[in-house]
Amino acid sequence: MPHRKMLCDLINVGKLVSLPGDATASLAARKMLECQVGAILVQAGDELLGIVTERDINFRVVAIGRNPVNTSLVDIMTKNPKVMPPEAPLVEAMNLMQKNGYRHVPVVEDGKVIGIVSLRDIFMEVRRSLEQDIQDSDEFIVSSGAVDDTKQ
């Protein structure tokens, strides 16, 4: 029976990047580039205040002519973002993201952010799973003798 993937299977704590609310959009963009992430959590200590994504910086700062050096994250963040527990199935996270137009969801356990999962993370996991299924099927077919691959 295949292993049912949960969010905890995907979170990468090393990729968890956060800044305080008074940090600027410019700093957030540099931090995203440096850490190769598409979202920054806005936190006060361990408390999650919001999330800022690369799209937020593009749409809420650059596109409307705001100065990224003077724009605070609290002014552009999505406040109180929806979060998911680490034991939530991937399909549940996908449904939440699709329903709300999100590309990232913070993963919270006991009131503390322990990770963040992106739509890209989920896509890559689904792709790996499909590739593994194909490989397993090919191996089964060959080992069962259903196909004689010596005649090629």
Secondary structure as UniProt FT lines:
FT   HELIX           7..9
FT   HELIX           13..15
FT   STRAND          18..19
FT   TURN            21..22
FT   HELIX           25..35
FT   STRAND          39..44
FT   TURN            45..46
FT   STRAND          47..53
FT   HELIX           54..57
FT   HELIX           58..62
FT   TURN            63..65
FT   TURN            68..70
FT   HELIX           73..76
FT   STRAND          78..79
FT   TURN            86..87
FT   HELIX           90..100
FT   STRAND          104..109
FT   TURN            110..111
FT   STRAND          112..118
FT   HELIX           119..144
FT   HELIX           149..151
//
